[in-house]
Structure formats: structure tokens, C-alpha cells
Amino acid sequence: MTDIRPFRGVRYNPDQVKDLSSVISPPYDVISPQEQRLYHKESPYNIVRLEFGEDLPGDAAGDNKYTRAAGWLQSWLDEGVLFQESAPAYYVFEHRFVQQGMLISRLGLAGRIRLGDEIGSSARPHEVVMQSKVQDRLELLQHCQLNISPIMGLVRPSDYGMDALLGDVIRQAPDASVSDHQGVIHNMWVIGDQESITRISDWCKSKTIYIADGHHRYETAQLYRRERLAAGAATSEESFDFAMMTIMDAGDPGVVALPTHRLARLPAGLSLEEFNDRLAGMFHLEYLEFRTASDASRTDRWLSVLADRGGTGMYLGVYGLKRGGFCLLTIRDRQAIDRLLPEDKSPLWKELDVSVLHAVILHGLMGMDSPEMEEECLKYTRDGEKALESVDSGDYHIAFLVNPIPVTQILAVADAGDKMPPKSTYFFPKLPTGLVMYPLWD
């Protein structure tokens, strides 16, 4: 049984902040250094000061981005810039955005979900986390005692789905409406009446929750809970026994999963020629040559071919093996591939493009066999053209382009108890940070 409850959210005071678009931001992990600086300049109350503060010269244990975040939070509460709801509520979201030339909307329901432990989690993850990011989020949580950005969860479609559950709500005027820098419109309703709370809570009880985005935040919340329990807290009804999550229907057309491409530097001692030979021993290499009017249209064409081929099996795109040439990889020697894949993984996991990319190519053929090497040699990007530009400029040696993973396959991997490599999925648009937050001080 899934335990999702309303909570007394912390929000921006509309009397103090007239333009919500100036104070919200995306989650920390998709904000570039340039965007980080822009959000800091946009408003003295922008949530990025809490979510993703700047490192400054002279930072020390007692004065750093985490202590500054806690200071900003307290001062904003004292000044009335932020306020806390007087009673528990659920928060309903409608996100409106354009994808591939079409206007799309999706519904989300934000509440606090009871945390499970490492063995029996109340939400099923599908991705491996990077411990450096967990430690960063943990230190922020320790200082602020606030879930600043929500985890995104999915539930399987049902006969009485989210549209039926929340349809009456979104026909009313929203309590807040804001457009972000990507042009996504976020409408929010605060649901505090007891009849609606009971109906929503009962609906959630029978649902299996899958973590779509925010794996680091979920694992951070689990780690923080274990720390508090170790310090002597005994009740199971403390605020730290829960984490803020926005759940959505996995069948909603607005639940869009996009690919995240990989940029790689060859480790010291491995030449491009040797890497090429290693690839050719396990994969068929098919080069595509398209002469088009621009680099961007060339990239679009290559990604289109990759998507078309991906419907028939495992295909990876590689750029950088031969100057100006884009290469499609397909498996040549399945037995050799299987020997490099972990034995304890499910057959479904072993068929994933990203599993083969990470376990066979990055770890096996390139030798990135430690988190430290991955930090040094690997970068992630959602922009295919920028991936190719990074190779052309010499910043990286190789770009690996991947197809998106269908949402049904993501859920199936989670059901099998497996976790995909980091950054296997990118759900668009990201949930906004700053519209509502979950305090752990209650």
C-alpha cells in the first residue's frame, strides 16, 4: 500500500512576489553554469539561491553555499517572502508545453510520499545514482531541512485515472500560474478541503509508484531519514519519514521521455585507432554520409536514421571515429557482448542500448571502471548538435548518441528490480522548482 499524504507547503507570498517567473528555476541538475548566474541575477529571491547556490572564493565549513542557502531561507520566511500553509494540502499541477510543434498538457499531483528503506522502497527506481550528487543534496537538506524541488513519480494507467480524479479541479481558476524560461506554462491548484484530500489519498493507496526523475533526491531523503533515526528518532510519523513527490499518469501523452547523449574522452593510454579496433571486434560499424546545408540539419538527419533503425533492435550512434562521419553500431558478437554484461541483470536490462553502451563500451572497451574515471572522462548532454560540436572542437573525443527509452520499458526495468545507468532518461519538461516546497521542521 502506498502512503501519500497532503502537507503544509512552503510557497512564495503573492503579496511580496508579484512575478513568480522571476523566482522559479529548473531542478539543480539541469542548470548550466551560465543559467545559474542568470537565475541569481534575475531576482534576489530566486529559488536558485537555495537549490543551486554559487561556490565563492574563501568558502569554508561555516560559510558556503549550504549555509548561505539556510540563511536565505530563514530571512525569506522572516520577511514574509515565503509562507507556510496553515493546513495540509495537495497541490495539483497542469503543465502546458510545445513538443514537436504540438501543444501538449499533462497533470501532476504533489504530495508527500512515505519513504521506504533500501530493501523495500515505497517507490521503484529505475536509474543508478551518482554518490557525489547524493552527498551534495544531503548537505543541502541537512542545512535547510526543506525539500526544495519535487521528485517526479509515475503510476500505471487505470480505468479511473488522474484525469477523472483531478478533472473537476483544473476546471477552476488556478491558485498560481507561471511561465518558465522555456515557455512552459505551469498552473497550480491548492487542494485543502477534507473531502478532496480523502478521495485523493484513497486513490493513491492502491498505486505502485515509479521514480521517473529525482533519483538523487529520493536516495538523499532515505539517507537523511537513516541519519535521524540513528540519532534517536523513533516514531514513523516524523516529517523526515516522507519526501515531496509529484506523481503523473505514465499513459499521459504529456509524459515525454527524451534521450541523454554521452560525450567521452579517451582514457590515457588508449588511442582512437585502438578503440576503433576494439569496437569493430564486437560491433558492425556502418558509416552514414549526408551532405546538407547546415550542421544542424545533418545532425537531425542522423538522429532520424538512428530513431528509425532503433525500432528494429539495438542501435547506437557514434561520432568521432572518423572525421566528419557518423557511425551506427549494431551487435556483431552477441556472446562477447554478454560476457561483459553483469550476470545478475535481467534479460530486459541487457537489451537496453544504454546498458550495452555503459557496461560494454564505456566500462569494458574504454576502461571507465570507476566513478572517478567517469567523472573525469564522461559528460552528459541532451543536445545532439552540441554533442557533435564538442567533438569537432576537440573538447571530447567521442560522442555517443542514443534513442529515447519508451516509458513502458522504463517501468518494466523497475519492476524487474534493475536500475539503468545514470542519466538513461530525461523527462521533459522538468518540474519547476520553487512553486511549492516540503518543510521537514513540522
N, C-alpha and C positions, 0 to 999 in steps of 0.2 A: 504494500500500500504506500503510495506517495503522499508525503505530508507537505503541502504547500499552504502558506497562510498569508494573510494581509500583514502589513507593518506600518508603523508611523514614519513615513518617509520624510527625508530632508529635501527641501526644494528651494529654488530661488524665490524671493519675495517679489511679486509683480509690482508692488508699490515702490520698491527700491531699484529693480532692474526692469526697465521698460522694454528692452530689446533682448530677448532670450538668445537670438542668433549670435550675439556678441560674447556670450558666456559659455556656450556648449562647445564640445570638441568631439572628435572620434576617440575610441579607446587608444591607450598609450602605444600599443604595438603596431599601429599603422600610421603613426605620426612621424614624418621625416624631421630631421634637424631644422630644416628651413621652416616647416609648418609649425614646429614647436616654438620658434622665435616669433612667428607671426601671431600665434594664439596668445602668447604672453603680452604682445603689444596691443592686441585688439581691445582688451578691457582689463582693468586692474582686478576684476572679479572673475576672469575667465577660469573655468574649471581646470584648465591645463596646469595651473599653479599647484593644484592638489594632485591631479592624475599623473602628470609628467613634468615635474619641476626641472629647472635647469641646474646642471652642475656648475659651480662657480669656483674660481681660484681661491684657495685658502679654506675650502670646505674641510671640516673635521667632524669628529664623532658627535660633538654637541651643537654643531651648526652646519647643516647640509640640507639637501633638497627635501629630506623627510621631515626634519624638524621645522623647516620653513613651511611645509605643507600643513603640519599640525597647527602652526601659528596662524597661518591664513585662515584655516577652518575655524578656529576659535574666535578670531576677530570678526569674521563674517557673521558668525552666529551672534556675537555680542552686538554688532552693529545692526542686526536685523536684515542683512543682505540675504542670509539663509534663514529658513524657519523649519520647524518640525511640525508635522501634522498633529492635531490634538487627539486623533483617534486612528486606529489601524485602518488601512485601506488597501485595495488592489488598484493597480494602475493599468489601464488599457491603452494600447498604442495602435495607431494606424500609420504606416509608413508608405508614402506615395513617391514613386521614382520612375525614371525612364530607363528602360533596358532594351537595347536593340531596336530603338525607335518606337517602342510601345510604352504607354503609361500603365504602370503596374502598382497595385497596392497589396499590403499584407497586414494581418492583425497579429498583435502580440499581447500577452498578459503577464504583467510583472508582479511577482510576489516574493516571499522568502521561502526557500526550499530547505527542508531538514537535511543536514549533511550526513552521508554515510562514512564509514571508515574505509581503509584501503581495500578490505576484503569484500564488503558488501555495500557498495556505494548506492545512494538513492538515485543517482543519475549515472547513466552509462557513457563513459568517454570513448572517443574513437581515435585520439591522437596522443602521441608521446609528447611530454613537456620537456622544456629545457630548464635545468635546475637554476641556472643563473637568473632567469626571469622570475622563477618562483621566489627566490631569495629577495629579489628587488621588490616584488609585490608584498612579500611578508613584512619587510621592514616598513613599507608604507602603511600597511594595515596595523602594525604594532603602534605606530605613532599617531595615526588618525582615528583608529577604531571605527572605520567607516568603509562600507562597500561603495566605492565611488562610481564604478561602471558595472553594468549588469553582465552576467553570464547569459548566453543565448542557448536556449534549450528547444528541443523538438519533441513533439508527440506524434504518434502514428494517426493517420486519418481515421475518423469514425463516423457512424451514421449521424450522431448528434455531435457535430464538431464545433470548432471555435466560432465559425460564422453564426451558428444557431445560438451558441452560448452568449455571444457578445454583440449580436446584430442590433438589439434594441439600444445598446449603449452608444454605438457610433452614429446613430441617427440623431443624437442630441448634439448641441454645440460643445466642442471640446473645452476643457479647462485650460489648456495651453496648446499653442500651435506655433511651430518654428520651422524655418528653412535653413538647412546647413550649407556649408560651402560647396558641396557637390550638387546642390539643387534638390536634395531630398527633403520632402515635407514630412514633419513628424507631428502628428496630432495626439494629444494625451487627455484621457479622462480619469478622474479620481473617483473610485467607486467605494463608498463608505457605508452604505445602508446595509443593515444586518441581513435582510432577505437576499440581496445580491451576493454578499460575502458567503453566506451559507451555500447558496446554489453553486457558486464558483468553486468553493473548497470541496464540495461533494463531487463535482465533475472531475477535479484533479486527482482524487484519491485512486481512481482505477487506472490512471495513466502511467505508462513507462516513459521516463524522461531520458532523452539522449542529449548529451552536450554537443552543441554544434560549434560554438565559439566561446572562448573564455576558459579553456582547459587550465591555463596557468592560474587564473583567479579561483577556480574551483579547488585545485590542489592546494593553493595558498590558504583558502578558508579551512580546509581539512587540517593543514599543518598548524594553523593558529589555534584551532579548537583543541588539538592534542597538547599544545603548549599550555593552554589554560587549564585543561583537565589535570595535567601533570603538576600544575601549581596549586591544585587543591580544589578546584571547582568540581562539584559532584552532580548537580542537577542536570537533567536533559532538556530543560526549558530555558536555558540562557540564550541570549541573542546570538552568541558565537556558535551555537548549535545549528545555525541557519546561514544561508547565503542568498543574496539577491539574484534572481533569475527571471528573464523574460522568455516565456515559452510560446512557441508557434506551431502551427499545424504543418507537418512535413509535406503534406499534399498541397499546401497553398502555392499557387503559381508564383507568388512573390518571394518564396524561399529559393533564392538563387545561389548555387554553389559554383564558384569560379576557380580556375586553376591558379597555383602559385608556382612560378618557374624558378629554376636554380641557376645561380652563377657560381662557377668553381675556378679556383686557382690550382694548378697542378702542384702537388707537394714537392718539396725539394728532392732532387734525385730522379724524378720521373719526367722524362721528355715527352713532348707531344707525339713523336713518332712511336715511342714505346707504348704509350697509352692507346694510340690508334691500333697498333698490332694486337694489344690485349682485347680491345673491343671486337676486332674482326674475327677473333678466335671464337667468340660466343654469339655474336650478332651479325645479321645481314645488314650491310651499310648501303643504303640507296640514296644517292645524291639527287637533289632537285635543283634545277637551274631555271629561274624565272627572271626575265629582264622586264622590269616595269618602270613606270615613270618616276617612282619615288621609293625610298627605302621602306616607308610605312606601308605602301600597297604591296611591296614584296613580302613583308612580314605577315600581313593579313592573308596573303595567298598561301604562304607556307603553313600558317596556323589552320587555315581552312582545309588544306590537304591532310594535315595531322588529325583534325577532327573527323574527317570523312573516313580515313583509314582506321581510326580508333574504334569505330563501330564494329570492326571485324576482329578485333583482338588487341594484344598489347603492342602499342607503338610509342616510341619516344622520339622527340626531335632534338638534334644536336647541331650546334653552330660553333665553328672554330676549329674543326678537324682539318678543313681545307679552306683556304682564304676565299671568302665570299660565297661559300657553298653551304647549303642547308642539307642535313643528312637525316634520314628516317632510319631508326633502329627497330629491327624485329628479331625475335629469338632464333638463333641458328642451332644451338646445342642446349636442349632443354635439360639434359642430365647435368651438364656442367653448371647451368644456372641453379638447379635445385640443390647442388652441393654447397652453394654459397648462401642459400636461404636458411633462416633459422628453422630447425626441425619442429619446434613447439608451436609454430604458427599454423593457422587453419589454411585449407586449400584456397579459400576466398582471398585471404590476405596475400598469399603467394602469387596470385594472378594480378594483383594491382600494379599498375605502371610505376607508382611511386615506391612500392616495396622493392621491385626489381632495381629501380634507379638507386635507392639508398643502400640496400643490402649487397647488391651485386656490383654495381658500378662505382658508387662513391666509397663504400667500405672495402669491397673486395678488390676491385681493379685499380682504384686510385689510392687506397690505403688510408682513408679518413676514418680511422678506427677508434677515435676518442672524441669526447665533447670538445676538448681543447683544439684538436685539429679542425673540427667542423667550424668552430668559432673563427679560426684563422683563415680557412680556405673556402668557406661557403657563405653565400648570401642569397636571400630570397627576394623575388620581385613579382608583382602582378602584371607588369607591363612588358609584353613580348618585344616591342620595339626597343625599349630601354635595355632589355637583356642583350639584344644583338649589338646595340651601340656600345655597351660595356666591354664586349669582346673586341669590337673594331677599334676602340680607343686603347686597348691593351690593359685596362684595369683588371680584367679577368681573362682566363684562357679559353674557357668553355662555357656555353650557355646550354642548359637542358630545358627544353620546352615540353610541357605536359598537357594532357587533356583534363578537363574537369571530371571529378568523380560523381556519378549520379547519387542523389540523396538516398535512394533505396539501398544502394551499395554501402553507403556510409553507415546506415542503420544496421545492416546485416553484419558488418565487421564488428560493430559494437556489441551486437547480440552474441557473436562468437567469442566475446571476451578478449578480442585483439585490439591493438592500438596501431594506427598508421604512423608513419614517420612524421616528424614535426612539419607543420605548415603544409599538410596534404590538401587542406581545403581552405577556401576563402569565401565566406558567406557575405553577399552584398545585398543591400547596403549594411554597413556596420550599425549597431545600435548606438544612439547618441549617448555621450557621457555628460551628465550634469542635469538632466531633466528631473530625475529622482534618484536619491541615494538611500542606502540602508544603514542606519546607525547601530553600532554594537554597544552603545552605552546605556541603552534602555534596560 
